[in-house]
Structure formats: C-alpha cells, structure tokens
Amino acid sequence: MPFGEGPRICIGLRFAKMQMISGLVTIFKKYRVELATDMERQIEFEPKSIITYPVSGIRLRFIERKGWEGRVLQSSKPKVSS
C-alpha cells in the first residue's frame, strides 16, 4: 500500500483524497460527461489482469456547461421558513 496501513498510516492519505475529490468536483461542475458516440455500450474487460480495465478503453465526451462559473454547491438541507 502506498500510504501504509494501521496506526502508522501516512497523514497525506486524507489530503490526497481531498485533492482528488476536489478535482473531480471541479471537472463535473464544468463539464457534462457522456459516452462518446462511437463507444460501444457493451464493455469487454481483460480477465487476466490484476487490475480490471476494458480491453478497448472507454471513450468519453466532455461537454462544457454554460454558466458553470457562477455555480455554487448547494446544501441538501431543506430551507426552513419562519
């Protein structure tokens, strides 16, 4: 394991996870992600590999969202009116 395990786990693990999540949120906020038009819906995986991956890859299309700069993540808590 790159970050170790148990009580001596690397303190950078949580930071690395936060960075990855932050990057993914930024990408998904800016782009809508779809399968490419030439991508087959049935995916064949490499059975002999330790890591599961598709034989012919996965092709995606990133479509920029309009007005994404003004978007703010909103809380899922309902607003209480008084």
PDB file with SEQRES, HELIX, SHEET and CRYST1 records, atoms N, CA, C and O in Angstrom:
SEQRES   1 A   82  MET PRO PHE GLY GLU GLY PRO ARG ILE CYS ILE GLY LEU          
SEQRES   2 A   82  ARG PHE ALA LYS MET GLN MET ILE SER GLY LEU VAL THR          
SEQRES   3 A   82  ILE PHE LYS LYS TYR ARG VAL GLU LEU ALA THR ASP MET          
SEQRES   4 A   82  GLU ARG GLN ILE GLU PHE GLU PRO LYS SER ILE ILE THR          
SEQRES   5 A   82  TYR PRO VAL SER GLY ILE ARG LEU ARG PHE ILE GLU ARG          
SEQRES   6 A   82  LYS GLY TRP GLU GLY ARG VAL LEU GLN SER SER LYS PRO          
SEQRES   7 A   82  LYS VAL SER SER                                              
HELIX    1 AA1 GLY A    6  ARG A    8  5                                   3    
HELIX    2 AA2 GLY A   12  LYS A   30  1                                  19    
HELIX    3 AA3 TRP A   68  GLY A   70  5                                   3    
SHEET    1 AA1 2 TYR A  31  LEU A  35  0                                        
SHEET    2 AA1 2 LEU A  60  GLU A  64 -1                                        
CRYST1    1.000    1.000    1.000  90.00  90.00  90.00 P 1           1          
ATOM      1  N   MET A   1       0.847  -1.182   0.000  1.00  0.00           N  
ATOM      2  CA  MET A   1       0.000   0.000   0.000  1.00  0.00           C  
ATOM      3  C   MET A   1       0.892   1.246   0.000  1.00  0.00           C  
ATOM      4  O   MET A   1       1.805   1.348   0.819  1.00  0.00           O  
ATOM      5  N   PRO A   2       0.642   2.179  -0.895  1.00  0.00           N  
ATOM      6  CA  PRO A   2       1.484   3.369  -0.965  1.00  0.00           C  
ATOM      7  C   PRO A   2       1.405   4.257   0.278  1.00  0.00           C  
ATOM      8  O   PRO A   2       2.382   4.930   0.606  1.00  0.00           O  
ATOM      9  N   PHE A   3       0.268   4.276   0.976  1.00  0.00           N  
ATOM     10  CA  PHE A   3       0.125   5.139   2.147  1.00  0.00           C  
ATOM     11  C   PHE A   3       0.284   4.378   3.458  1.00  0.00           C  
ATOM     12  O   PHE A   3       0.202   4.978   4.530  1.00  0.00           O  
ATOM     13  N   GLY A   4       0.509   3.076   3.393  1.00  0.00           N  
ATOM     14  CA  GLY A   4       0.653   2.274   4.597  1.00  0.00           C  
ATOM     15  C   GLY A   4      -0.703   1.882   5.165  1.00  0.00           C  
ATOM     16  O   GLY A   4      -1.750   2.191   4.596  1.00  0.00           O  
ATOM     17  N   GLU A   5      -0.658   1.198   6.294  1.00  0.00           N  
ATOM     18  CA  GLU A   5      -1.891   0.747   6.935  1.00  0.00           C  
ATOM     19  C   GLU A   5      -1.751   0.844   8.440  1.00  0.00           C  
ATOM     20  O   GLU A   5      -0.655   1.030   8.967  1.00  0.00           O  
ATOM     21  N   GLY A   6      -2.869   0.716   9.119  1.00  0.00           N  
ATOM     22  CA  GLY A   6      -2.870   0.656  10.574  1.00  0.00           C  
ATOM     23  C   GLY A   6      -2.601   1.988  11.235  1.00  0.00           C  
ATOM     24  O   GLY A   6      -2.868   3.041  10.656  1.00  0.00           O  
ATOM     25  N   PRO A   7      -2.064   1.945  12.468  1.00  0.00           N  
ATOM     26  CA  PRO A   7      -1.882   3.175  13.244  1.00  0.00           C  
ATOM     27  C   PRO A   7      -0.819   4.112  12.669  1.00  0.00           C  
ATOM     28  O   PRO A   7      -0.771   5.289  13.024  1.00  0.00           O  
ATOM     29  N   ARG A   8       0.019   3.599  11.794  1.00  0.00           N  
ATOM     30  CA  ARG A   8       1.080   4.442  11.223  1.00  0.00           C  
ATOM     31  C   ARG A   8       0.792   4.852   9.790  1.00  0.00           C  
ATOM     32  O   ARG A   8       1.710   5.089   9.004  1.00  0.00           O  
ATOM     33  N   ILE A   9      -0.466   4.931   9.463  1.00  0.00           N  
ATOM     34  CA  ILE A   9      -0.864   5.309   8.107  1.00  0.00           C  
ATOM     35  C   ILE A   9      -0.377   6.733   7.808  1.00  0.00           C  
ATOM     36  O   ILE A   9      -0.359   7.589   8.692  1.00  0.00           O  
ATOM     37  N   CYS A  10       0.001   6.965   6.598  1.00  0.00           N  
ATOM     38  CA  CYS A  10       0.517   8.274   6.178  1.00  0.00           C  
ATOM     39  C   CYS A  10      -0.549   9.350   6.351  1.00  0.00           C  
ATOM     40  O   CYS A  10      -1.700   9.156   5.959  1.00  0.00           O  
ATOM     41  N   ILE A  11      -0.168  10.482   6.936  1.00  0.00           N  
ATOM     42  CA  ILE A  11      -1.137  11.556   7.139  1.00  0.00           C  
ATOM     43  C   ILE A  11      -1.529  12.222   5.815  1.00  0.00           C  
ATOM     44  O   ILE A  11      -2.512  12.961   5.756  1.00  0.00           O  
ATOM     45  N   GLY A  12      -0.768  11.961   4.772  1.00  0.00           N  
ATOM     46  CA  GLY A  12      -1.081  12.538   3.468  1.00  0.00           C  
ATOM     47  C   GLY A  12      -2.230  11.843   2.757  1.00  0.00           C  
ATOM     48  O   GLY A  12      -2.724  12.347   1.749  1.00  0.00           O  
ATOM     49  N   LEU A  13      -2.670  10.680   3.271  1.00  0.00           N  
ATOM     50  CA  LEU A  13      -3.755   9.938   2.626  1.00  0.00           C  
ATOM     51  C   LEU A  13      -5.028  10.767   2.547  1.00  0.00           C  
ATOM     52  O   LEU A  13      -5.638  10.869   1.482  1.00  0.00           O  
ATOM     53  N   ARG A  14      -5.430  11.354   3.658  1.00  0.00           N  
ATOM     54  CA  ARG A  14      -6.661  12.159   3.659  1.00  0.00           C  
ATOM     55  C   ARG A  14      -6.512  13.389   2.766  1.00  0.00           C  
ATOM     56  O   ARG A  14      -7.447  13.769   2.061  1.00  0.00           O  
ATOM     57  N   PHE A  15      -5.348  13.998   2.801  1.00  0.00           N  
ATOM     58  CA  PHE A  15      -5.110  15.162   1.951  1.00  0.00           C  
ATOM     59  C   PHE A  15      -5.192  14.776   0.477  1.00  0.00           C  
ATOM     60  O   PHE A  15      -5.783  15.501  -0.323  1.00  0.00           O  
ATOM     61  N   ALA A  16      -4.603  13.645   0.118  1.00  0.00           N  
ATOM     62  CA  ALA A  16      -4.646  13.181  -1.272  1.00  0.00           C  
ATOM     63  C   ALA A  16      -6.080  12.895  -1.706  1.00  0.00           C  
ATOM     64  O   ALA A  16      -6.465  13.230  -2.826  1.00  0.00           O  
ATOM     65  N   LYS A  17      -6.869  12.281  -0.834  1.00  0.00           N  
ATOM     66  CA  LYS A  17      -8.277  12.010  -1.157  1.00  0.00           C  
ATOM     67  C   LYS A  17      -9.049  13.309  -1.352  1.00  0.00           C  
ATOM     68  O   LYS A  17      -9.858  13.423  -2.273  1.00  0.00           O  
ATOM     69  N   MET A  18      -8.796  14.301  -0.475  1.00  0.00           N  
ATOM     70  CA  MET A  18      -9.473  15.594  -0.619  1.00  0.00           C  
ATOM     71  C   MET A  18      -9.113  16.251  -1.943  1.00  0.00           C  
ATOM     72  O   MET A  18      -9.979  16.825  -2.605  1.00  0.00           O  
ATOM     73  N   GLN A  19      -7.858  16.174  -2.334  1.00  0.00           N  
ATOM     74  CA  GLN A  19      -7.416  16.762  -3.596  1.00  0.00           C  
ATOM     75  C   GLN A  19      -8.086  16.086  -4.787  1.00  0.00           C  
ATOM     76  O   GLN A  19      -8.520  16.761  -5.721  1.00  0.00           O  
ATOM     77  N   MET A  20      -8.173  14.757  -4.761  1.00  0.00           N  
ATOM     78  CA  MET A  20      -8.807  14.031  -5.865  1.00  0.00           C  
ATOM     79  C   MET A  20     -10.293  14.361  -5.958  1.00  0.00           C  
ATOM     80  O   MET A  20     -10.814  14.582  -7.051  1.00  0.00           O  
ATOM     81  N   ILE A  21     -10.970  14.395  -4.823  1.00  0.00           N  
ATOM     82  CA  ILE A  21     -12.398  14.707  -4.823  1.00  0.00           C  
ATOM     83  C   ILE A  21     -12.622  16.136  -5.297  1.00  0.00           C  
ATOM     84  O   ILE A  21     -13.539  16.396  -6.076  1.00  0.00           O  
ATOM     85  N   SER A  22     -11.798  17.054  -4.837  1.00  0.00           N  
ATOM     86  CA  SER A  22     -11.914  18.448  -5.256  1.00  0.00           C  
ATOM     87  C   SER A  22     -11.721  18.589  -6.764  1.00  0.00           C  
ATOM     88  O   SER A  22     -12.446  19.339  -7.419  1.00  0.00           O  
ATOM     89  N   GLY A  23     -10.752  17.874  -7.308  1.00  0.00           N  
ATOM     90  CA  GLY A  23     -10.522  17.908  -8.754  1.00  0.00           C  
ATOM     91  C   GLY A  23     -11.691  17.338  -9.534  1.00  0.00           C  
ATOM     92  O   GLY A  23     -12.098  17.908 -10.546  1.00  0.00           O  
ATOM     93  N   LEU A  24     -12.239  16.216  -9.074  1.00  0.00           N  
ATOM     94  CA  LEU A  24     -13.395  15.619  -9.756  1.00  0.00           C  
ATOM     95  C   LEU A  24     -14.620  16.522  -9.685  1.00  0.00           C  
ATOM     96  O   LEU A  24     -15.352  16.650 -10.667  1.00  0.00           O  
ATOM     97  N   VAL A  25     -14.849  17.149  -8.536  1.00  0.00           N  
ATOM     98  CA  VAL A  25     -15.981  18.073  -8.405  1.00  0.00           C  
ATOM     99  C   VAL A  25     -15.830  19.220  -9.395  1.00  0.00           C  
ATOM    100  O   VAL A  25     -16.804  19.618 -10.034  1.00  0.00           O  
ATOM    101  N   THR A  26     -14.628  19.750  -9.526  1.00  0.00           N  
ATOM    102  CA  THR A  26     -14.389  20.845 -10.467  1.00  0.00           C  
ATOM    103  C   THR A  26     -14.653  20.406 -11.901  1.00  0.00           C  
ATOM    104  O   THR A  26     -15.273  21.143 -12.667  1.00  0.00           O  
ATOM    105  N   ILE A  27     -14.195  19.221 -12.272  1.00  0.00           N  
ATOM    106  CA  ILE A  27     -14.428  18.716 -13.633  1.00  0.00           C  
ATOM    107  C   ILE A  27     -15.914  18.523 -13.890  1.00  0.00           C  
ATOM    108  O   ILE A  27     -16.428  18.943 -14.927  1.00  0.00           O  
ATOM    109  N   PHE A  28     -16.614  17.879 -12.935  1.00  0.00           N  
ATOM    110  CA  PHE A  28     -18.036  17.611 -13.144  1.00  0.00           C  
ATOM    111  C   PHE A  28     -18.883  18.870 -13.044  1.00  0.00           C  
ATOM    112  O   PHE A  28     -19.993  18.908 -13.575  1.00  0.00           O  
ATOM    113  N   LYS A  29     -18.379  19.903 -12.371  1.00  0.00           N  
ATOM    114  CA  LYS A  29     -19.091  21.174 -12.321  1.00  0.00           C  
ATOM    115  C   LYS A  29     -18.959  21.904 -13.660  1.00  0.00           C  
ATOM    116  O   LYS A  29     -19.896  22.567 -14.103  1.00  0.00           O  
ATOM    117  N   LYS A  30     -17.805  21.782 -14.294  1.00  0.00           N  
ATOM    118  CA  LYS A  30     -17.537  22.497 -15.539  1.00  0.00           C  
ATOM    119  C   LYS A  30     -18.028  21.745 -16.773  1.00  0.00           C  
ATOM    120  O   LYS A  30     -18.394  22.373 -17.766  1.00  0.00           O  
ATOM    121  N   TYR A  31     -18.042  20.416 -16.730  1.00  0.00           N  
ATOM    122  CA  TYR A  31     -18.382  19.613 -17.910  1.00  0.00           C  
ATOM    123  C   TYR A  31     -19.481  18.600 -17.623  1.00  0.00           C  
ATOM    124  O   TYR A  31     -19.606  18.091 -16.509  1.00  0.00           O  
ATOM    125  N   ARG A  32     -20.265  18.324 -18.641  1.00  0.00           N  
ATOM    126  CA  ARG A  32     -21.184  17.188 -18.620  1.00  0.00           C  
ATOM    127  C   ARG A  32     -20.446  16.057 -19.316  1.00  0.00           C  
ATOM    128  O   ARG A  32     -19.910  16.252 -20.407  1.00  0.00           O  
ATOM    129  N   VAL A  33     -20.407  14.887 -18.712  1.00  0.00           N  
ATOM    130  CA  VAL A  33     -19.630  13.769 -19.240  1.00  0.00           C  
ATOM    131  C   VAL A  33     -20.573  12.718 -19.807  1.00  0.00           C  
ATOM    132  O   VAL A  33     -21.500  12.268 -19.134  1.00  0.00           O  
ATOM    133  N   GLU A  34     -20.322  12.334 -21.058  1.00  0.00           N  
ATOM    134  CA  GLU A  34     -21.135  11.326 -21.735  1.00  0.00           C  
ATOM    135  C   GLU A  34     -20.209  10.328 -22.417  1.00  0.00           C  
ATOM    136  O   GLU A  34     -19.028  10.602 -22.633  1.00  0.00           O  
ATOM    137  N   LEU A  35     -20.767   9.162 -22.754  1.00  0.00           N  
ATOM    138  CA  LEU A  35     -20.015   8.229 -23.587  1.00  0.00           C  
ATOM    139  C   LEU A  35     -19.881   8.830 -24.977  1.00  0.00           C  
ATOM    140  O   LEU A  35     -20.812   9.469 -25.467  1.00  0.00           O  
ATOM    141  N   ALA A  36     -18.746   8.636 -25.610  1.00  0.00           N  
ATOM    142  CA  ALA A  36     -18.557   9.101 -26.985  1.00  0.00           C  
ATOM    143  C   ALA A  36     -19.521   8.348 -27.896  1.00  0.00           C  
ATOM    144  O   ALA A  36     -19.915   7.220 -27.598  1.00  0.00           O  
ATOM    145  N   THR A  37     -19.894   8.973 -29.001  1.00  0.00           N  
ATOM    146  CA  THR A  37     -20.874   8.362 -29.905  1.00  0.00           C  
ATOM    147  C   THR A  37     -20.377   7.057 -30.510  1.00  0.00           C  
ATOM    148  O   THR A  37     -21.182   6.179 -30.820  1.00  0.00           O  
ATOM    149  N   ASP A  38     -19.061   6.911 -30.684  1.00  0.00           N  
ATOM    150  CA  ASP A  38     -18.527   5.675 -31.261  1.00  0.00           C  
ATOM    151  C   ASP A  38     -18.187   4.617 -30.202  1.00  0.00           C  
ATOM    152  O   ASP A  38     -17.614   3.577 -30.526  1.00  0.00           O  
ATOM    153  N   MET A  39     -18.537   4.882 -28.945  1.00  0.00           N  
ATOM    154  CA  MET A  39     -18.254   3.937 -27.863  1.00  0.00           C  
ATOM    155  C   MET A  39     -19.355   2.891 -27.761  1.00  0.00           C  
ATOM    156  O   MET A  39     -20.540   3.221 -27.700  1.00  0.00           O  
ATOM    157  N   GLU A  40     -18.947   1.627 -27.744  1.00  0.00           N  
ATOM    158  CA  GLU A  40     -19.916   0.547 -27.607  1.00  0.00           C  
ATOM    159  C   GLU A  40     -20.470   0.513 -26.186  1.00  0.00           C  
ATOM    160  O   GLU A  40     -19.763   0.817 -25.226  1.00  0.00           O  
ATOM    161  N   ARG A  41     -21.743   0.139 -26.065  1.00  0.00           N  
ATOM    162  CA  ARG A  41     -22.372   0.063 -24.742  1.00  0.00           C  
ATOM    163  C   ARG A  41     -21.939  -1.185 -23.979  1.00  0.00           C  
ATOM    164  O   ARG A  41     -21.914  -1.177 -22.748  1.00  0.00           O  
ATOM    165  N   GLN A  42     -21.603  -2.239 -24.684  1.00  0.00           N  
ATOM    166  CA  GLN A  42     -21.150  -3.484 -24.063  1.00  0.00           C  
ATOM    167  C   GLN A  42     -19.631  -3.423 -23.935  1.00  0.00           C  
ATOM    168  O   GLN A  42     -18.933  -3.319 -24.944  1.00  0.00           O  
ATOM    169  N   ILE A  43     -19.114  -3.487 -22.722  1.00  0.00           N  
ATOM    170  CA  ILE A  43     -17.679  -3.359 -22.496  1.00  0.00           C  
ATOM    171  C   ILE A  43     -17.088  -4.726 -22.162  1.00  0.00           C  
ATOM    172  O   ILE A  43     -17.610  -5.455 -21.319  1.00  0.00           O  
ATOM    173  N   GLU A  44     -15.989  -5.058 -22.839  1.00  0.00           N  
ATOM    174  CA  GLU A  44     -15.286  -6.318 -22.580  1.00  0.00           C  
ATOM    175  C   GLU A  44     -14.059  -6.015 -21.722  1.00  0.00           C  
ATOM    176  O   GLU A  44     -13.249  -5.155 -22.069  1.00  0.00           O  
ATOM    177  N   PHE A  45     -13.928  -6.722 -20.606  1.00  0.00           N  
ATOM    178  CA  PHE A  45     -12.818  -6.489 -19.687  1.00  0.00           C  
ATOM    179  C   PHE A  45     -11.726  -7.532 -19.871  1.00  0.00           C  
ATOM    180  O   PHE A  45     -11.986  -8.649 -20.317  1.00  0.00           O  
ATOM    181  N   GLU A  46     -10.506  -7.153 -19.523  1.00  0.00           N  
ATOM    182  CA  GLU A  46      -9.352  -8.048 -19.600  1.00  0.00           C  
ATOM    183  C   GLU A  46      -9.386  -8.988 -18.395  1.00  0.00           C  
ATOM    184  O   GLU A  46      -9.158  -8.541 -17.271  1.00  0.00           O  
ATOM    185  N   PRO A  47      -9.664 -10.272 -18.599  1.00  0.00           N  
ATOM    186  CA  PRO A  47      -9.817 -11.190 -17.459  1.00  0.00           C  
ATOM    187  C   PRO A  47      -8.508 -11.616 -16.797  1.00  0.00           C  
ATOM    188  O   PRO A  47      -8.528 -12.062 -15.650  1.00  0.00           O  
ATOM    189  N   LYS A  48      -7.380 -11.492 -17.479  1.00  0.00           N  
ATOM    190  CA  LYS A  48      -6.106 -11.981 -16.943  1.00  0.00           C  
ATOM    191  C   LYS A  48      -5.324 -10.918 -16.169  1.00  0.00           C  
ATOM    192  O   LYS A  48      -4.234 -11.188 -15.664  1.00  0.00           O  
ATOM    193  N   SER A  49      -5.872  -9.732 -16.080  1.00  0.00           N  
ATOM    194  CA  SER A  49      -5.163  -8.638 -15.431  1.00  0.00           C  
ATOM    195  C   SER A  49      -5.504  -8.567 -13.940  1.00  0.00           C  
ATOM    196  O   SER A  49      -6.607  -8.928 -13.529  1.00  0.00           O  
ATOM    197  N   ILE A  50      -4.554  -8.102 -13.147  1.00  0.00           N  
ATOM    198  CA  ILE A  50      -4.798  -7.881 -11.717  1.00  0.00           C  
ATOM    199  C   ILE A  50      -5.758  -6.713 -11.545  1.00  0.00           C  
ATOM    200  O   ILE A  50      -6.629  -6.739 -10.676  1.00  0.00           O  
ATOM    201  N   ILE A  51      -5.596  -5.691 -12.374  1.00  0.00           N  
ATOM    202  CA  ILE A  51      -6.457  -4.509 -12.340  1.00  0.00           C  
ATOM    203  C   ILE A  51      -7.508  -4.653 -13.429  1.00  0.00           C  
ATOM    204  O   ILE A  51      -7.178  -4.929 -14.582  1.00  0.00           O  
ATOM    205  N   THR A  52      -8.774  -4.466 -13.066  1.00  0.00           N  
ATOM    206  CA  THR A  52      -9.852  -4.570 -14.046  1.00  0.00           C  
ATOM    207  C   THR A  52      -9.824  -3.347 -14.957  1.00  0.00           C  
ATOM    208  O   THR A  52      -9.917  -2.213 -14.485  1.00  0.00           O  
ATOM    209  N   TYR A  53      -9.699  -3.577 -16.246  1.00  0.00           N  
ATOM    210  CA  TYR A  53      -9.756  -2.479 -17.204  1.00  0.00           C  
ATOM    211  C   TYR A  53     -10.344  -2.992 -18.513  1.00  0.00           C  
ATOM    212  O   TYR A  53     -10.192  -4.168 -18.843  1.00  0.00           O  
ATOM    213  N   PRO A  54     -11.015  -2.115 -19.260  1.00  0.00           N  
ATOM    214  CA  PRO A  54     -11.620  -2.536 -20.519  1.00  0.00           C  
ATOM    215  C   PRO A  54     -10.561  -2.775 -21.590  1.00  0.00           C  
ATOM    216  O   PRO A  54      -9.557  -2.066 -21.657  1.00  0.00           O  
ATOM    217  N   VAL A  55     -10.798  -3.780 -22.423  1.00  0.00           N  
ATOM    218  CA  VAL A  55      -9.846  -4.158 -23.472  1.00  0.00           C  
ATOM    219  C   VAL A  55      -9.628  -3.010 -24.452  1.00  0.00           C  
ATOM    220  O   VAL A  55      -8.487  -2.695 -24.789  1.00  0.00           O  
ATOM    221  N   SER A  56     -10.698  -2.386 -24.907  1.00  0.00           N  
ATOM    222  CA  SER A  56     -10.558  -1.332 -25.922  1.00  0.00           C  
ATOM    223  C   SER A  56     -10.702   0.072 -25.345  1.00  0.00           C  
ATOM    224  O   SER A  56     -10.888   1.024 -26.103  1.00  0.00           O  
ATOM    225  N   GLY A  57     -10.623   0.224 -24.038  1.00  0.00           N  
ATOM    226  CA  GLY A  57     -10.708   1.538 -23.413  1.00  0.00           C  
ATOM    227  C   GLY A  57     -12.137   2.045 -23.307  1.00  0.00           C  
ATOM    228  O   GLY A  57     -13.078   1.406 -23.779  1.00  0.00           O  
ATOM    229  N   ILE A  58     -12.280   3.191 -22.686  1.00  0.00           N  
ATOM    230  CA  ILE A  58     -13.579   3.850 -22.574  1.00  0.00           C  
ATOM    231  C   ILE A  58     -13.398   5.257 -23.115  1.00  0.00           C  
ATOM    232  O   ILE A  58     -12.576   6.021 -22.609  1.00  0.00           O  
ATOM    233  N   ARG A  59     -14.154   5.597 -24.127  1.00  0.00           N  
ATOM    234  CA  ARG A  59     -14.067   6.918 -24.734  1.00  0.00           C  
ATOM    235  C   ARG A  59     -15.214   7.781 -24.206  1.00  0.00           C  
ATOM    236  O   ARG A  59     -16.382   7.395 -24.257  1.00  0.00           O  
ATOM    237  N   LEU A  60     -14.851   8.944 -23.703  1.00  0.00           N  
ATOM    238  CA  LEU A  60     -15.830   9.864 -23.134  1.00  0.00           C  
ATOM    239  C   LEU A  60     -15.834  11.172 -23.907  1.00  0.00           C  
ATOM    240  O   LEU A  60     -14.870  11.521 -24.588  1.00  0.00           O  
ATOM    241  N   ARG A  61     -16.936  11.876 -23.784  1.00  0.00           N  
ATOM    242  CA  ARG A  61     -17.062  13.200 -24.395  1.00  0.00           C  
ATOM    243  C   ARG A  61     -17.375  14.185 -23.273  1.00  0.00           C  
ATOM    244  O   ARG A  61     -18.306  13.977 -22.496  1.00  0.00           O  
ATOM    245  N   PHE A  62     -16.595  15.255 -23.194  1.00  0.00           N  
ATOM    246  CA  PHE A  62     -16.796  16.285 -22.185  1.00  0.00           C  
ATOM    247  C   PHE A  62     -17.440  17.488 -22.857  1.00  0.00           C  
ATOM    248  O   PHE A  62     -16.863  18.077 -23.771  1.00  0.00           O  
ATOM    249  N   ILE A  63     -18.625  17.848 -22.409  1.00  0.00           N  
ATOM    250  CA  ILE A  63     -19.369  18.964 -22.982  1.00  0.00           C  
ATOM    251  C   ILE A  63     -19.401  20.081 -21.942  1.00  0.00           C  
ATOM    252  O   ILE A  63     -19.919  19.908 -20.839  1.00  0.00           O  
ATOM    253  N   GLU A  64     -18.835  21.232 -22.317  1.00  0.00           N  
ATOM    254  CA  GLU A  64     -18.766  22.333 -21.355  1.00  0.00           C  
ATOM    255  C   GLU A  64     -20.159  22.846 -21.019  1.00  0.00           C  
ATOM    256  O   GLU A  64     -20.993  23.046 -21.902  1.00  0.00           O  
ATOM    257  N   ARG A  65     -20.394  23.053 -19.737  1.00  0.00           N  
ATOM    258  CA  ARG A  65     -21.685  23.571 -19.267  1.00  0.00           C  
ATOM    259  C   ARG A  65     -21.687  25.092 -19.396  1.00  0.00           C  
ATOM    260  O   ARG A  65     -20.667  25.744 -19.173  1.00  0.00           O  
ATOM    261  N   LYS A  66     -22.812  25.635 -19.749  1.00  0.00           N  
ATOM    262  CA  LYS A  66     -22.959  27.090 -19.850  1.00  0.00           C  
ATOM    263  C   LYS A  66     -23.150  27.674 -18.449  1.00  0.00           C  
ATOM    264  O   LYS A  66     -23.910  27.130 -17.648  1.00  0.00           O  
ATOM    265  N   GLY A  67     -22.476  28.758 -18.156  1.00  0.00           N  
ATOM    266  CA  GLY A  67     -22.631  29.451 -16.879  1.00  0.00           C  
ATOM    267  C   GLY A  67     -22.093  28.683 -15.683  1.00  0.00           C  
ATOM    268  O   GLY A  67     -22.556  28.892 -14.562  1.00  0.00           O  
ATOM    269  N   TRP A  68     -21.140  27.810 -15.893  1.00  0.00           N  
ATOM    270  CA  TRP A  68     -20.633  26.986 -14.792  1.00  0.00           C  
ATOM    271  C   TRP A  68     -19.856  27.800 -13.763  1.00  0.00           C  
ATOM    272  O   TRP A  68     -19.745  27.392 -12.607  1.00  0.00           O  
ATOM    273  N   GLU A  69     -19.315  28.954 -14.175  1.00  0.00           N  
ATOM    274  CA  GLU A  69     -18.510  29.759 -13.257  1.00  0.00           C  
ATOM    275  C   GLU A  69     -19.330  30.263 -12.076  1.00  0.00           C  
ATOM    276  O   GLU A  69     -18.804  30.423 -10.975  1.00  0.00           O  
ATOM    277  N   GLY A  70     -20.612  30.512 -12.302  1.00  0.00           N  
ATOM    278  CA  GLY A  70     -21.462  31.052 -11.245  1.00  0.00           C  
ATOM    279  C   GLY A  70     -22.088  30.001 -10.356  1.00  0.00           C  
ATOM    280  O   GLY A  70     -22.774  30.331  -9.389  1.00  0.00           O  
ATOM    281  N   ARG A  71     -21.860  28.741 -10.673  1.00  0.00           N  
ATOM    282  CA  ARG A  71     -22.480  27.680  -9.875  1.00  0.00           C  
ATOM    283  C   ARG A  71     -21.772  27.515  -8.535  1.00  0.00           C  
ATOM    284  O   ARG A  71     -20.546  27.577  -8.435  1.00  0.00           O  
ATOM    285  N   VAL A  72     -22.574  27.308  -7.535  1.00  0.00           N  
ATOM    286  CA  VAL A  72     -22.062  27.059  -6.195  1.00  0.00           C  
ATOM    287  C   VAL A  72     -22.703  25.767  -5.712  1.00  0.00           C  
ATOM    288  O   VAL A  72     -23.887  25.527  -5.948  1.00  0.00           O  
ATOM    289  N   LEU A  73     -21.921  24.941  -5.037  1.00  0.00           N  
ATOM    290  CA  LEU A  73     -22.505  23.722  -4.483  1.00  0.00           C  
ATOM    291  C   LEU A  73     -23.505  24.113  -3.412  1.00  0.00           C  
ATOM    292  O   LEU A  73     -23.210  24.926  -2.536  1.00  0.00           O  
ATOM    293  N   GLN A  74     -24.685  23.528  -3.490  1.00  0.00           N  
ATOM    294  CA  GLN A  74     -25.728  23.861  -2.533  1.00  0.00           C  
ATOM    295  C   GLN A  74     -25.917  22.721  -1.553  1.00  0.00           C  
ATOM    296  O   GLN A  74     -25.745  21.550  -1.892  1.00  0.00           O  
ATOM    297  N   SER A  75     -26.267  23.080  -0.351  1.00  0.00           N  
ATOM    298  CA  SER A  75     -26.510  22.091   0.687  1.00  0.00           C  
ATOM    299  C   SER A  75     -27.792  21.342   0.383  1.00  0.00           C  
ATOM    300  O   SER A  75     -28.717  21.898  -0.209  1.00  0.00           O  
ATOM    301  N   SER A  76     -27.851  20.090   0.783  1.00  0.00           N  
ATOM    302  CA  SER A  76     -29.056  19.301   0.568  1.00  0.00           C  
ATOM    303  C   SER A  76     -30.063  19.494   1.697  1.00  0.00           C  
ATOM    304  O   SER A  76     -31.135  18.889   1.683  1.00  0.00           O  
ATOM    305  N   LYS A  77     -29.723  20.334   2.673  1.00  0.00           N  
ATOM    306  CA  LYS A  77     -30.638  20.591   3.782  1.00  0.00           C  
ATOM    307  C   LYS A  77     -31.786  21.471   3.294  1.00  0.00           C  
ATOM    308  O   LYS A  77     -31.556  22.447   2.581  1.00  0.00           O  
ATOM    309  N   PRO A  78     -33.012  21.136   3.671  1.00  0.00           N  
ATOM    310  CA  PRO A  78     -34.145  21.966   3.247  1.00  0.00           C  
ATOM    311  C   PRO A  78     -34.117  23.320   3.949  1.00  0.00           C  
ATOM    312  O   PRO A  78     -33.682  23.435   5.095  1.00  0.00           O  
ATOM    313  N   LYS A  79     -34.588  24.338   3.240  1.00  0.00           N  
ATOM    314  CA  LYS A  79     -34.657  25.672   3.825  1.00  0.00           C  
ATOM    315  C   LYS A  79     -35.862  25.739   4.757  1.00  0.00           C  
ATOM    316  O   LYS A  79     -36.946  25.256   4.432  1.00  0.00           O  
ATOM    317  N   VAL A  80     -35.653  26.343   5.910  1.00  0.00           N  
ATOM    318  CA  VAL A  80     -36.727  26.473   6.891  1.00  0.00           C  
ATOM    319  C   VAL A  80     -37.239  27.897   6.826  1.00  0.00           C  
ATOM    320  O   VAL A  80     -36.482  28.851   7.004  1.00  0.00           O  
ATOM    321  N   SER A  81     -38.529  28.033   6.571  1.00  0.00           N  
ATOM    322  CA  SER A  81     -39.112  29.377   6.534  1.00  0.00           C  
ATOM    323  C   SER A  81     -39.755  29.670   7.875  1.00  0.00           C  
ATOM    324  O   SER A  81     -40.356  28.798   8.502  1.00  0.00           O  
ATOM    325  N   SER A  82     -39.616  30.923   8.303  1.00  0.00           N  
ATOM    326  CA  SER A  82     -40.190  31.281   9.608  1.00  0.00           C  
ATOM    327  C   SER A  82     -41.305  32.272   9.482  1.00  0.00           C  
ATOM    328  O   SER A  82     -41.891  32.674  10.487  1.00  0.00           O  
TER     329      SER A  82                                                      
END                                                                             
